[in-house]
Amino acid sequence: MRSRALAVIVLILGPLLGAALAQRLSLEEATRLTWRLETRADGVAALRSIVAASPEDADARFELGRVLTWDARSRVEGVTMLLNVLEQQPGRADVEEALADVLSWSQPSRHVYPHV
């Protein structure tokens, strides 16, 4: 219920609250916002804010990287972020799985990252 209320608040007040709201969301709340197309941009903005505030937070960088791979326009940035997390934490299964998913989506994805 709380995530639905947050989504409604973001939809209605998003342009007014902008970065201030993003800074108050937890990683879990920001991630939840990315699940719906209507709130995805706000979730990405919140995740970017969290990563900017704590660049060493591998979990936040993973979530942001994973979501960025969902859009072809930000896929390169997302894969790069996931590769950086994997470099920091080798063998991390959730990152390896996310990378495998991305690379299985299309032939061009596999050509961009042949070394993965």
N, C-alpha and C positions, 0 to 999 in steps of 0.2 A: 504494500500500500504506500509506503514511504517513497519508493522509487517512482510510482505513478504520480504522486503529488509533486515530486521534484521535476518530473518531466513536464507537467502542466505549468509549473512556475517558470521553467526555462522557456517553454514555448511562448508564454504570455509576456514575460518580463525579460527574456533573454537579451534583446538589444539594449535594454536599459541597464541591466546588471552586468553584462559582459564579463570582463576579467574578474571583477569582485566576487561573483558567484563561483566562477571556476576555481578561485583560490580557496574557497571554503568547502568544496566537495572532497570527499575521501576518494581514494583510488577506486574503491568498489563502486561508489556512486557514479563517478565519471565513466567507468567502464560500462555500467548499466545503461547510461545515456547513449552509448555508441550502438546499442543493440537495435534501436529503432531509427529508421531513416529520418523521421521528423526531428529527432534530438541528436543525431549523430554528430553534426557540426559542433554543437555545444559540448558534447562528450569529448571530441577531439581537442577542442580548445581547452577544456578542463585538464585533459591528460597532458597537453603541452605545457600548461601552467605548472602542473605537478612536477613534470620532468625538469622544467627550468628551475624550479625551487630546490629540487633534489636530484641533480644529474647522476648521482651515484646509485640511485634507486633502480636496480635492474628490473624489478617487477613492474614499475611504472613505464620504463622504457620498453619492456616486452609488450605490455598492453597497447601502448601507443603504436609501436611498430606493427603489431598484428593488425590493428584497425586500419592503419595506413595502407596495408597491402590489399585491402578490400576494394580500393579505388585504383584503377589503372594509372591515373594521374599522379598518385602519391606512392605507387607500389615500390619504386626504386628506393625512395626514402625509407619506407617501411622495412624492406628487406635488408637494407644497410643497417638499420637500427637493430633488427633481429640478429644479424651477423655479429654486431658489436656486443650484444648481450651474450651470445654464444661464446665469443672470444673471452669475455670476462668470466663466464661460468660454463666451461666446457662440459659437454654431456648433458646439459639441461634438456630433458625430454620434451617439455612443452614448447620450447623454442625450436627444437629439431622438428617436431610435428608441424608447427606453424609454417616453417620453411618448406617442408615436404608438401604441404597443402598448396602453398603459393606456386611452387614449381610444377605442380601437377595440373594447374588450371589451364595453362596454354603453352604452346610451343615457344612463343616469343619470351615467356618468362624463363624457360630453360636455357635459351640462347644468351640471355643477359647475364645469367649466373651459372656458367658451365662448371665452375669449380666447386659448387655446393653439392 
